[in-house]
């Protein structure tokens, strides 16, 4: 849903040289044309986005928990674009909390361009990894393995 | 809680620390259940990544509509087998008790249907510990375990871990299992405040 919202000049002006789109069931030929200054590449789905995330300098995503967490764990700056009409309220819970804690930028479709123009990625706080070892310790006590 | 452990001490009593240490290896669980529905597989595998080899044999139960989980579990277990030599695990599928956006009334029917599969499975394996993180599939499995408990057949400890996605509200499975689990773990402080019986350990995935 993003390409029509994203004028290439905005990305170029922020120094980005390549845009990779996961379009899902959307139009595979991106509405957004590449230019010598901004290459555009699109695909529908991939089993894993890990490789693309590793290469990315900025990720723009919907509020899905999986995408948000995967991006943050890769240590990449993330703009979450919400579409409150399309998403169940509970799916927004995590994105809102991550925004409150300063880990992601948060906007909707109509404020995306503005967000891109004014963003300062250095203000984003790193997302510390979860601590499954605390859970293991707790469970050991419950079960009596200590 | 004490009778929950199975100590296979081979009829010996010993004070030597060394021997007691070696006994620890023999303290076994008859079965550990991991119940989940796709999408949350990554979360539960992360929880498992820190559990010791004592949590064995591991039985994974997931929804039959779940296409993604099996490969993830197999690769997780394969990696685990490199560290621990005697890794044991099984995979079982049961009908999903509730699809996303399914109505309450029809969910009751599908849950009963799912119970037809989970009850014999739970009876056969008699798990000591059930670890689940919803949605859907864990409810019939936990009902089965509670039935076995009521009948005095087996007392399983039920540990429910609410998904990291839930910051302010519980999932439907969570709302149900808040009352029926032995330990209910949430990952955000807001939920701990709303549900005082829950356990908050910070983010664990």
Boltz contact constraints between the chains, C-beta under 6 A:
constraints:
  - contact:
      token1: [A, 65]
      token2: [B, 165]
      max_distance: 6.0
  - contact:
      token1: [A, 90]
      token2: [B, 169]
      max_distance: 6.0
  - contact:
      token1: [A, 93]
      token2: [B, 167]
      max_distance: 6.0
  - contact:
      token1: [A, 93]
      token2: [B, 168]
      max_distance: 6.0
  - contact:
      token1: [A, 94]
      token2: [B, 165]
      max_distance: 6.0
  - contact:
      token1: [A, 94]
      token2: [B, 167]
      max_distance: 6.0
  - contact:
      token1: [A, 97]
      token2: [B, 167]
      max_distance: 6.0
  - contact:
      token1: [A, 130]
      token2: [B, 203]
      max_distance: 6.0
  - contact:
      token1: [A, 130]
      token2: [B, 204]
      max_distance: 6.0
  - contact:
      token1: [A, 130]
      token2: [B, 205]
      max_distance: 6.0
  - contact:
      token1: [A, 131]
      token2: [B, 202]
      max_distance: 6.0
  - contact:
      token1: [A, 131]
      token2: [B, 204]
      max_distance: 6.0
  - contact:
      token1: [A, 132]
      token2: [B, 46]
      max_distance: 6.0
  - contact:
      token1: [A, 132]
      token2: [B, 47]
      max_distance: 6.0
  - contact:
      token1: [A, 132]
      token2: [B, 49]
      max_distance: 6.0
  - contact:
      token1: [A, 132]
      token2: [B, 50]
      max_distance: 6.0
  - contact:
      token1: [A, 132]
      token2: [B, 204]
      max_distance: 6.0
  - contact:
      token1: [A, 133]
      token2: [B, 50]
      max_distance: 6.0
  - contact:
      token1: [A, 134]
      token2: [B, 201]
      max_distance: 6.0
  - contact:
      token1: [A, 134]
      token2: [B, 204]
      max_distance: 6.0
  - contact:
      token1: [A, 135]
      token2: [B, 47]
      max_distance: 6.0
  - contact:
      token1: [A, 135]
      token2: [B, 204]
      max_distance: 6.0
  - contact:
      token1: [A, 136]
      token2: [B, 50]
      max_distance: 6.0
  - contact:
      token1: [A, 136]
      token2: [B, 51]
      max_distance: 6.0
  - contact:
      token1: [A, 138]
      token2: [B, 201]
      max_distance: 6.0
  - contact:
      token1: [A, 144]
      token2: [B, 5]
      max_distance: 6.0
  - contact:
      token1: [A, 145]
      token2: [B, 54]
      max_distance: 6.0
